[in-house]
Amino acid sequence: LYNKFVFFFNFIRRFFVITCVAFFTLLFSLRLDNAIKCSYWLIFLPLWIWKLTALAGLLVGTVTWCRMSRHRRFERDSFVQYKAMLISFTTNLLLFLFELIVCEKLETERYAPWSICFIPLYA
C-alpha cells in the first residue's frame, strides 16, 4: 500500500509540473506567432503557479521539520533531506528571478541586455 501511495504522489507531482510547462510552452509559442495578443505576465503565469507550489512545499516541510523533536531533527537523514529541500527551493527561486527578468524584458524591451537577464541562471 505504501509503494502505491508513493507512486501515485510522484505521478501527481510530475503531472502537475509537466502540465504547467506544457501550458507555458503553448501560450508562449502562440504569442511568438502572434496568434494571441496578451501580456507576457499572463503567459508566464503557469510557471509561477509551479513556483508557488514549491514555496508551499517549503513552508510545509519547514513547519514539519521544526515540529520534530530535537533529537530526531538532527538525525543524519532528516537533516540531509531538509537541506536538499532548501537547495531545491533555492534553485526554483533563481529560476523565478530569471523568469521575472525575462518577462519584464519581453514586455518593455528596454529593461536590460540579455546577458543581465541570464545572471540568475549562472548563480
C-alpha angles and dihedrals in degrees: 000000000000093000091051091051092049091047092050093047092050091047093052092047094050092043090054093051093046091048092051092049092046093052091048092049092049094048094043094050092047090050093049090051090050090239090128130031109210137123121279087232088068092045093054092048096097090057091049091051087056090051090048090057089050088055091049089051090051092051093048092045092049093049090048092048093048092050092057117102114266096250092050093044094065098042110126098248098046093045092049091049091049092051090048089053091051092049091048091051091048089055090050090048092053090049089050091053090049091051092049093051093045091048091051091047093050092046099048104017090208103075106094143322117275091252089064091048092059096051094099089057092054094055 
